[in-house]
Amino acid sequence: MAAYDKEKYDSDTAVPASPIGDIESGETDKLHRALKGRHMQMIAIGGSIGAGLFVGSGSALSSGGPGSLVIDFLIIGFMLLLTVNAMGELAAIYPVAGSFYNYSIRFIDPAWGFAMGWNYAMNWLIVLPFELTTAGITIAFWTDPNDTGTPSISVGVWITIFLVMVTAINFFGVKGYGEVEFVLGLIKVIAIIGFIILGIIIDCGGVPTDTRGYIGAKYWHNPGAFRNGFKGFCSVFVTASFAFGGTELVGLAAAEADNPRKTIPKATKQVFWRISLFYVISLFLLGLIVPSDNDSLSSASGGNTRYSPFVLSFRLAGIKVLPSIFNAVITLSVISVANSCTFASTRTVQALCARGMGPSWGAKVDKKGRPWVILIVALLFGCLAYINLASSGGEVFTWLLSISGLSNFFTWGSICFAHIQFRRVWKMNGRTVDELPFAAMFGTIGSWIGLGLNILCLIAQFYVALFPIGGKPDAKAFFESYLAAPIVILFFVGYKLYYRQWSLGVDLKAINVDEGRREIDLVAFNEEMAAERAEKASWPAWKRYWDFWF
């Protein structure tokens, strides 16, 4: 833990030049500050949009119906809006490597932070081979157009190609990650906006090749807005959490942002528009133009993009070119998420190792700011994708993925509670909200609501895991869905036993709230913040509202 005590931060307004690049001065990890505002905003808007939205939403539509799909995504989206705001406040004032677990260690409990750090890292390490496999399977849309199960080019070939691509991207360090995410994120944004426009035209009967004519809300009445009752409603939460997974990446990237005080708040506010525009509106339109009882939807999972509700909507409308174009977008989106998997896992594990919560060799970073040892380990994890090529590979991979099944809820809930604890410490030290670089839009009330919603989602998933749709209670099925919970508990208890720390929580009075801040001259910083607030107070009402939401 000594490495953490050595952390010092330069001013975020005037970072000194370095012969080897812009780095975190005084840290053992030396991560470069190469992410600009445009990178951070695109990571926030489109960084994790992938198969969860484009493909997984199909099975969710089938199991829960269009009503459950929209309501559940709204609930998870609102929860994420609150969570990301809490994270944005913490990341703006403490832009440290491995931000999520660091906040848990500092404000909740070191053992819980240890469990959250490795839980988060394992999640992304395991999702990487899944995304590589998914990307390979998406190509079968062209190499196996009749869905015979034997594509003309083996999925293993495409896994290799995409793994090499991810490796090449990471060769360029954090700047390579940022530029690739910016380009691929822009493609995803354009594709979804295009779908929304076309979806409205299809629903209004404006496509000449669509024999259905005007559709309106027909499918909300027949086959209906909800399917499989309360179980169907609860089951959609899992798909929604997977689709929203990675929204918190903007906080993890804070340590490598050139000016987190400016870029984090803007990126955080973009999450609202991502949720409302890209998820809720697009999924609402899907429910209008794709019937939830379509047989193809039940097969929509992983890389089965031919069953993607987005692709299916074009086919139902009789549009011949767009299914291939959108499948290409899905392929690029999955590669983008695979790229994010590598970034998230390497930065988290490297930060854990730098703090003494992992092997010391894992903390090594080269002159270009790449955690090269952990990067090699993460890319080797990508080779697990080849397991799917074996006859029993699917079974093995299902158990691997079950480790990460609930990871997002634990991470998001911990962020909310860490923010609540931070505000308590901040107040105990006589500080006010006005002294924060960025204050969460909904304060601690938002974090309490976010924490409560995370707990409710865990309960809903427990219910569905115990009583699956169309089946009876089954131990195997339960642990395939809920294995992440006992693993988190194992990490937590293991830490307590190893370090013989029998107390729960941390002594909030002993926390130094200025430790870990990037600003050196706090007086000058507070004066700058006061000047900014005075300037904003003079703005007209419309400009203040614009600044609040954008």
Order of alpha helices (4+ residues) and beta strands (2+ residues): alpha-alpha-alpha-alpha-alpha-alpha-alpha-alpha-alpha-alpha-alpha-alpha-alpha-alpha-alpha-alpha-alpha-alpha-alpha-alpha-alpha-alpha-alpha
